[in-house]
Amino acid sequence: MAAIMIAPVFLLINVYLLARTLKWLKSLHPALGKRCFRTVFLVLYLLLSTTVLTSFLFQRPLWLHRILKPVSNLFLGYFLYAILFVLAADLIALILRRSHHRAFLSLKRAGILILCPVLLTGTYGYFHERTLYTKEYQVTVDKPLNSEGSLRIVLASDLHLGYSIGTYHVEHLVNRINELDADLVLFAGDTFDNEFEAIQDPDTISRLLSQIQSTYGSFACFGNHDMDEPLLGGFSVGKASDSDDSRMLQFFQDSNIRLLNDEAILIDNSFYLVGRKDLGRSEKIEGGRLSPEELLAPLDKEKPILVLDHEPDELSSLAKAGADLDLSGHTHNGQIFPGNLLIGLFWENPYGVQEVDGMTSVVTSGVGVWGPNMRVGTNSEVVLLTVQFQET
């Protein structure tokens, strides 16, 4: 339904952008205003702008789908910044006209000044996404640990393995994790990107992930994209699969990553690790999930309780139920500007570390990307979390 509602808006914005672009091209040279050139340009633009739709319609042959989907993602990124800069330029021009100022730039020069930041921003975002950062935090849990007085936890989330994220990213991720000498490695959901077939070489990627080294092993929870669901422009347009994709489950096993799905385990008789079902995914596939109270009730509250939950929601309820640490992803910290400025409107803790009723919430911006394969104003990251516990 959302895709149907947004489609007319997307169409109108494209018409607006196309009209402004054709007018600018004509100002550059008379030949660029001729019907022949305009027709060719229009056809090429239509091919690019409709990849959002054609990548959804043409699932087969697979080689064509693998071309259309990345092109669609890249187009959406540049399209966003084209709209932002064109609207900003038109707004400035309108203000100048209303204040009876003459335009200080010709259409030709204004167009060039718009095109340059669009290309620079999009290209920067594309290459910046491929750089993996390490974000370090230190937090304290006011409970004793039976073994040592601290834990080194590596938190990674939102790989979105598929058309934008593949072997290159995973190889760098594994090397970085192994450099951090972790006690515990946690994957906070959205390992997949709604299509298992989007992963070009799952065997190689699972082999790489299985090489992660840590004291207690690697664990994961599901995210809202860890299921087969038809999406158009990022919005659901059909019924999701009513059961787990066996290939995804096998992938976790082959990667030596233990999946925790509304269950808790006691590690080294020292602390609990709890993996929650994702809210959206569980409603579509599993009929819901346990409340924080139901999930944590059987646990010994004298021991530290670490919760792995894809979305940073129900924070107060988790704190009241006895959780000491909640580890999440999902938000991508907005991923691309201006999303990083707006994401705080939707989440109590959109990114970073926040205390909630005595519990510490940690949210990472994630390793991968969703939609436009760009990062502007945010980083692809893993989190190294040093957790200090009360001395015994």
C-alpha positions as CSV (number, residue, x, y, z in Angstrom):
1,M,0.0,0.0,0.0
2,A,2.8,2.5,0.9
3,A,4.5,1.8,-2.4
4,I,1.3,2.6,-4.3
5,M,0.8,5.8,-2.4
6,I,4.4,7.0,-2.9
7,A,4.5,6.1,-6.6
8,P,2.7,9.2,-7.8
9,V,5.0,11.4,-5.7
10,F,8.0,9.7,-7.1
11,L,6.7,10.2,-10.6
12,L,6.0,13.9,-10.1
13,I,9.4,14.5,-8.6
14,N,11.0,12.8,-11.6
15,V,9.0,15.0,-14.0
16,Y,10.1,18.1,-12.1
17,L,13.7,17.1,-12.1
18,L,13.7,16.1,-15.8
19,A,12.1,19.3,-16.8
20,R,14.7,21.4,-14.9
21,T,17.5,19.3,-16.4
22,L,16.3,19.6,-20.0
23,K,16.0,23.4,-19.6
24,W,19.5,23.6,-18.2
25,L,21.0,21.4,-21.0
26,K,19.4,23.7,-23.6
27,S,21.1,26.6,-22.0
28,L,24.5,25.0,-22.4
29,H,24.3,24.6,-26.2
30,P,21.5,24.9,-28.8
31,A,22.2,21.3,-30.0
32,L,21.3,20.0,-26.6
33,G,17.8,21.4,-27.0
34,K,17.1,19.7,-30.3
35,R,14.4,17.0,-30.4
36,C,16.9,14.2,-31.3
37,F,19.1,14.8,-28.2
38,R,16.1,15.3,-25.9
39,T,14.6,12.0,-27.1
40,V,17.8,10.1,-26.4
41,F,18.2,11.8,-23.1
42,L,14.6,11.1,-22.1
43,V,14.9,7.4,-23.0
44,L,18.1,7.0,-21.0
45,Y,16.6,8.8,-18.0
46,L,13.5,6.6,-18.2
47,L,15.6,3.5,-18.2
48,L,17.5,4.6,-15.1
49,S,14.6,6.0,-13.2
50,T,12.4,3.0,-13.8
51,T,15.0,0.5,-12.5
52,V,13.2,0.8,-9.2
53,L,10.2,-0.9,-10.9
54,T,12.0,-3.1,-13.5
55,S,14.3,-4.6,-10.8
56,F,11.2,-5.7,-9.1
57,L,9.4,-7.0,-12.2
58,F,12.3,-8.9,-13.8
59,Q,13.4,-11.5,-11.2
60,R,14.5,-13.7,-14.1
61,P,16.8,-14.1,-15.7
62,L,18.9,-13.7,-12.6
63,W,21.8,-12.0,-14.4
64,L,19.5,-9.2,-15.5
65,H,18.1,-8.8,-12.0
66,R,21.6,-8.6,-10.6
67,I,22.3,-5.6,-13.0
68,L,19.0,-3.8,-12.5
69,K,19.0,-3.9,-8.6
70,P,22.5,-2.3,-8.0
71,V,21.8,0.3,-10.7
72,S,18.5,1.1,-9.0
73,N,20.2,1.5,-5.6
74,L,22.8,3.8,-7.1
75,F,20.2,5.9,-9.0
76,L,18.2,6.4,-5.8
77,G,21.2,7.9,-4.1
78,Y,22.1,10.4,-6.8
79,F,18.4,11.1,-7.3
80,L,18.0,12.1,-3.7
81,Y,20.8,14.6,-3.8
82,A,19.7,15.9,-7.2
83,I,16.3,16.7,-5.7
84,L,17.8,18.3,-2.6
85,F,20.2,20.6,-4.5
86,V,17.7,21.5,-7.2
87,L,15.0,22.4,-4.6
88,A,17.5,24.4,-2.6
89,A,18.6,26.3,-5.8
90,D,15.0,27.0,-6.8
91,L,14.1,28.2,-3.2
92,I,17.1,30.6,-3.2
93,A,16.0,31.9,-6.6
94,L,12.4,32.4,-5.4
95,I,13.6,34.3,-2.3
96,L,15.8,36.5,-4.5
97,R,12.9,37.3,-6.9
98,R,10.5,38.0,-4.0
99,S,13.1,40.4,-2.5
100,H,13.4,42.1,-5.9
101,H,17.0,41.0,-6.4
102,R,18.4,40.1,-9.8
103,A,19.5,36.6,-10.3
104,F,23.2,36.6,-9.6
105,L,23.8,33.5,-11.7
106,S,22.8,32.5,-15.1
107,L,20.9,29.2,-15.6
108,K,24.0,27.7,-17.2
109,R,26.2,28.4,-14.2
110,A,23.6,27.6,-11.7
111,G,23.1,24.2,-13.3
112,I,26.9,23.5,-13.1
113,L,26.9,24.5,-9.4
114,I,24.1,22.1,-8.7
115,L,25.6,19.2,-10.8
116,C,29.0,19.3,-9.1
117,P,27.9,18.8,-5.5
118,V,25.4,16.1,-6.6
119,L,28.2,14.1,-8.3
120,L,30.7,14.8,-5.6
121,T,28.3,13.9,-2.7
122,G,27.0,10.7,-4.4
123,T,30.5,9.5,-5.4
124,Y,31.9,10.3,-2.0
125,G,29.0,8.4,-0.4
126,Y,29.5,5.4,-2.6
127,F,33.2,5.0,-1.8
128,H,32.8,6.1,1.9
129,E,30.4,3.2,2.4
130,R,33.2,0.8,1.6
131,T,35.4,2.1,4.5
132,L,34.9,0.2,7.8
133,Y,35.4,2.1,11.0
134,T,35.7,0.9,14.6
135,K,33.6,2.7,17.3
136,E,34.7,2.1,20.9
137,Y,32.6,2.5,24.0
138,Q,33.1,1.7,27.6
139,V,30.1,0.9,29.8
140,T,29.6,-0.3,33.3
141,V,27.2,-3.0,34.6
142,D,26.6,-2.9,38.3
143,K,26.7,-6.7,38.8
144,P,29.7,-9.0,39.3
145,L,31.1,-11.4,36.7
146,N,32.2,-14.8,37.9
147,S,35.2,-14.9,35.6
148,E,37.1,-11.7,34.8
149,G,36.1,-8.2,35.6
150,S,35.3,-7.1,32.0
151,L,34.1,-8.3,28.6
152,R,35.2,-7.2,25.2
153,I,32.2,-7.4,23.0
154,V,32.2,-6.7,19.2
155,L,28.8,-5.6,17.9
156,A,28.1,-5.8,14.2
157,S,24.7,-5.2,12.6
158,D,22.9,-4.7,9.3
159,L,25.2,-6.4,6.9
160,H,22.4,-6.6,4.3
161,L,24.3,-9.2,2.4
162,G,23.2,-9.0,-1.3
163,Y,23.5,-6.6,-4.2
164,S,25.5,-3.9,-2.4
165,I,27.3,-5.9,0.3
166,G,29.4,-9.0,-0.6
167,T,32.7,-10.8,-0.2
168,Y,34.8,-7.6,-0.2
169,H,32.9,-6.2,2.8
170,V,32.8,-9.5,4.8
171,E,36.5,-10.1,4.3
172,H,37.3,-6.7,5.8
173,L,34.8,-7.2,8.6
174,V,36.2,-10.5,9.6
175,N,39.8,-9.2,9.6
176,R,38.7,-6.2,11.7
177,I,36.9,-8.3,14.2
178,N,39.8,-10.7,14.6
179,E,42.1,-7.7,15.3
180,L,39.9,-6.6,18.2
181,D,40.5,-9.7,20.4
182,A,36.9,-10.1,21.4
183,D,35.4,-12.2,24.1
184,L,32.0,-12.2,22.4
185,V,30.9,-11.3,18.8
186,L,27.3,-10.3,18.3
187,F,25.3,-9.7,15.0
188,A,22.3,-7.6,15.7
189,G,20.1,-8.6,12.8
190,D,19.5,-7.8,9.1
191,T,22.2,-10.2,8.0
192,F,20.3,-10.6,4.8
193,D,18.5,-8.2,2.5
194,N,15.2,-10.0,1.9
195,E,16.6,-12.1,-1.0
196,F,19.0,-14.9,-0.2
197,E,19.6,-15.3,-4.0
198,A,21.0,-11.7,-3.9
199,I,24.2,-13.1,-2.2
200,Q,26.5,-13.9,-5.1
201,D,28.8,-16.3,-3.2
202,P,27.2,-17.4,0.1
203,D,29.6,-20.3,0.5
204,T,32.6,-18.1,0.5
205,I,31.0,-15.5,2.8
206,S,29.9,-18.2,5.3
207,R,33.4,-19.6,5.2
208,L,34.9,-16.2,6.0
209,L,32.5,-15.6,8.8
210,S,33.3,-19.0,10.3
211,Q,36.9,-17.7,10.7
212,I,35.9,-15.2,13.3
213,Q,37.8,-15.7,16.6
214,S,36.6,-15.0,20.1
215,T,36.5,-16.5,23.5
216,Y,32.8,-17.4,23.7
217,G,31.9,-17.5,20.0
218,S,29.6,-15.6,17.6
219,F,25.8,-15.1,18.1
220,A,23.0,-13.4,16.2
221,C,19.4,-12.4,16.3
222,F,17.0,-11.9,13.3
223,G,16.2,-8.5,11.9
224,N,13.2,-7.3,9.9
225,H,15.0,-8.0,6.5
226,D,16.0,-11.6,7.4
227,M,13.1,-13.2,5.5
228,D,11.9,-13.6,1.9
229,E,9.5,-10.7,1.2
230,P,8.8,-9.0,-2.1
231,L,9.8,-5.3,-1.9
232,L,9.3,-2.4,-4.3
233,G,11.4,0.6,-3.6
234,G,12.0,-0.8,-0.1
235,F,8.2,-1.2,0.6
236,S,6.4,-4.5,1.0
237,V,4.1,-5.2,-1.9
238,G,3.3,-8.8,-1.3
239,K,2.9,-11.5,1.3
240,A,6.1,-12.5,3.1
241,S,7.1,-16.1,3.3
242,D,5.2,-17.7,6.2
243,S,8.2,-19.7,7.4
244,D,12.0,-19.3,7.9
245,D,14.2,-19.6,4.8
246,S,16.1,-22.8,5.4
247,R,19.0,-21.4,3.4
248,M,19.3,-18.5,5.9
249,L,19.3,-20.9,8.8
250,Q,21.9,-23.1,7.1
251,F,24.0,-20.0,6.4
252,F,24.2,-19.2,10.1
253,Q,25.2,-22.8,10.9
254,D,27.9,-22.8,8.1
255,S,29.2,-19.4,9.5
256,N,29.5,-20.9,13.0
257,I,27.1,-18.2,14.3
258,R,24.5,-19.3,16.8
259,L,21.1,-17.8,16.2
260,L,19.1,-16.8,19.3
261,N,15.4,-16.4,18.6
262,D,13.5,-15.4,21.7
263,E,15.8,-17.5,23.9
264,A,18.5,-17.0,26.5
265,I,21.7,-18.9,27.2
266,L,24.0,-18.8,30.2
267,I,27.6,-18.3,29.1
268,D,30.5,-19.6,31.3
269,N,28.1,-19.7,34.2
270,S,28.7,-15.9,34.4
271,F,26.3,-13.9,32.3
272,Y,23.2,-14.4,30.2
273,L,22.9,-13.6,26.5
274,V,19.4,-13.1,25.3
275,G,18.4,-12.9,21.6
276,R,15.0,-11.4,20.8
277,K,12.8,-12.1,17.9
278,D,12.5,-9.0,15.7
279,L,9.1,-7.3,16.1
280,G,8.2,-6.9,12.5
281,R,9.5,-10.2,11.3
282,S,7.9,-12.1,14.1
283,E,4.5,-10.6,13.4
284,K,4.7,-11.7,9.7
285,I,6.3,-15.2,10.2
286,E,6.0,-16.3,13.8
287,G,2.8,-14.7,15.2
288,G,4.5,-12.4,17.6
289,R,7.2,-12.6,20.3
290,L,7.6,-12.8,24.0
291,S,7.4,-9.6,26.1
292,P,10.6,-8.6,27.9
293,E,9.0,-9.7,31.2
294,E,8.1,-13.2,29.7
295,L,11.6,-13.6,28.2
296,L,13.6,-12.6,31.2
297,A,11.5,-13.9,34.0
298,P,13.2,-17.3,34.3
299,L,16.7,-15.8,34.5
300,D,18.8,-15.2,37.7
301,K,18.7,-11.4,38.0
302,E,21.9,-11.6,40.2
303,K,23.8,-12.3,37.0
304,P,24.4,-9.8,34.2
305,I,21.8,-9.9,31.4
306,L,22.8,-8.9,27.9
307,V,20.0,-8.5,25.3
308,L,20.6,-8.7,21.6
309,D,17.6,-7.0,19.8
310,H,17.6,-5.8,16.3
311,E,15.5,-2.7,16.8
312,P,16.2,-0.5,19.8
313,D,12.6,-0.5,21.1
314,E,10.8,-1.4,24.4
315,L,13.9,-0.1,26.2
316,S,12.1,0.9,29.4
317,S,10.3,-2.5,29.5
318,L,13.6,-4.3,29.0
319,A,15.2,-2.3,31.8
320,K,12.3,-3.0,34.2
321,A,12.4,-6.7,33.3
322,G,16.0,-6.9,34.5
323,A,18.2,-6.3,31.4
324,D,21.5,-4.6,32.0
325,L,22.7,-4.1,28.5
326,D,20.6,-3.8,25.2
327,L,22.6,-4.1,21.9
328,S,20.9,-3.1,18.7
329,G,21.2,-1.8,15.1
330,H,18.5,-1.2,12.6
331,T,18.6,2.6,12.5
332,H,21.8,2.9,10.3
333,N,22.1,6.3,12.1
334,G,20.1,7.6,9.1
335,Q,22.7,6.2,6.7
336,I,22.7,9.2,4.4
337,F,22.3,13.0,5.0
338,P,19.8,14.4,5.9
339,G,18.6,11.1,7.4
340,N,21.2,11.3,10.2
341,L,19.6,14.6,11.3
342,L,16.1,13.1,11.3
343,I,16.5,9.6,12.7
344,G,16.3,10.9,16.3
345,L,12.6,11.8,15.7
346,F,11.7,8.1,15.5
347,W,13.9,6.3,18.1
348,E,14.6,6.9,21.8
349,N,18.2,6.0,21.1
350,P,18.9,6.3,17.4
351,Y,22.6,5.9,17.7
352,G,25.4,5.5,20.3
353,V,25.1,4.9,24.1
354,Q,22.2,5.9,26.3
355,E,21.1,5.1,29.8
356,V,17.5,4.1,30.1
357,D,16.1,3.4,33.6
358,G,19.4,1.9,34.8
359,M,20.0,-0.2,31.6
360,T,22.6,0.8,29.0
361,S,21.4,0.9,25.3
362,V,24.0,0.6,22.6
363,V,23.0,1.2,19.0
364,T,25.4,0.8,16.1
365,S,25.1,2.4,12.6
366,G,25.8,-1.0,11.1
367,V,28.2,-2.5,8.7
368,G,26.2,-2.5,5.5
369,V,23.7,-0.3,3.7
370,W,20.0,-0.5,2.7
371,G,18.7,1.0,-0.5
372,P,21.2,3.5,-1.8
373,N,24.6,2.0,-1.5
374,M,26.0,5.2,0.0
375,R,26.9,6.7,3.4
376,V,27.0,10.4,3.8
377,G,27.2,11.9,7.3
378,T,27.5,8.4,8.9
379,N,30.0,5.6,8.9
380,S,30.0,1.8,8.3
381,E,31.2,0.5,11.6
382,V,31.7,-2.3,14.1
383,V,31.5,-1.5,17.8
384,L,34.1,-2.5,20.3
385,L,32.3,-2.4,23.6
386,T,34.3,-2.8,26.8
387,V,32.0,-3.8,29.6
388,Q,33.2,-3.3,33.2
389,F,31.5,-5.3,35.9
390,Q,31.3,-4.9,39.7
391,E,34.2,-6.3,41.5
392,T,33.4,-9.4,43.6
